[in-house]
Amino acid sequence: MSSNKTLRSTVAYLIVRDQAHENAYAKALETLGVDWGRTLPIPKTDAERYPEVKALLEQGLATKQYTFSVENLSEAGKIFRGAAPATVDGATLSTEQIPAGFPMDIAVERPEEFSPGLDPELLALVQATAELELEDAENPTQNSSG
């Protein structure tokens, strides 16, 4: 893996969240009575050799699924609980409220930095095309050829 810390951190997060999704699919198959380990073997990747991955696994990130509402779980949220599939070595799956994150402000509009933008004729063509498509969407049978 790269020596770039940002890349390593991002890839580690993606690896661990991929494992969380593998657990979700395996748990769903288990609830259907499928022996997923035989039907769909998931190879062990030994990603724990990377310290960034190991730290996230120790936090339990591979056994968590996030939801917007813990009180109103989806069907997937109802499945993703209890004993984890065999590949997680006795861990327990959980569904948790999505973390708060951080506030995001809408950036101020700025002119194009790397391209000239649309010239007036092209902008008019784009607008006319958009209006035609909107009209077709609002009146689908009027312009159909059938």
PyMOL commands that set and color helices and strands:
alter all, ss='L'
color gray80, all
select helices_A, chain A and resi 5-31+36-39+47-49+51-58+61-63+75-79+86-88+120-138
alter helices_A, ss='H'
color red, helices_A
select strands_A, chain A and resi 64-67+82-83+92-97
alter strands_A, ss='S'
color yellow, strands_A
deselect
rebuild
show_as cartoon
